[in-house]
């Protein structure tokens, strides 16, 4: 690699994002659609625990995903979009 940088595939970055989102308390990633990269942005699909404060949890997911990608892949997304697909009891 002439420029000294490696390339990490969008699929790997999406898996990192899904793993990071699942670390947030009250969140479960959806197995089928966990996360995907759209250009320099991330879309994360989650299931949130019943009774959780969704705006707070979504903010925590956004921060965790951005920090995790920066740490693991030296790549900070321009945006992290959190999609709440379901609420789980």
Secondary structure as GFF3:
##gff-version 3
##sequence-region A 1 89
A	DSSP	alpha_helix	10	22	.	.	.	ID=ss1
A	DSSP	beta_strand	27	29	.	.	.	ID=ss2
A	DSSP	beta_strand	35	38	.	.	.	ID=ss3
A	DSSP	beta_strand	41	49	.	.	.	ID=ss4
A	DSSP	alpha_helix	54	73	.	.	.	ID=ss5
A	DSSP	beta_strand	79	88	.	.	.	ID=ss6
###
